[in-house]
Amino acid sequence: MNTSEFEVTGMTCGHCELSVREEVQEIPSVESVEVSHRTGRLTVTNNRPLEQAAIVAAIEEAGYRAVPAA
């Protein structure tokens, strides 16, 4: 299993979290998604190699901005 973390900006509530979670979970090989509007963090666990750009694109599709966490 691989885990990636991202900083997400623009989320303000639980509905924002749900929108991001739903978009990211549609990516093949994603096993789990944890997201918090309070911390602005997203953690993705996947079972195969996954391009970080695909995760960022899914978050942007939900209407938010994201960058890989440092």
Secondary structure, 3 states (H helix, E strand, C coil): CEEEEEEEECCCCHHHHHHHHHHHHCCCCEEEEEEECCCCEEEEEECCCCCHHHHHHHHHHCCCEEEECC
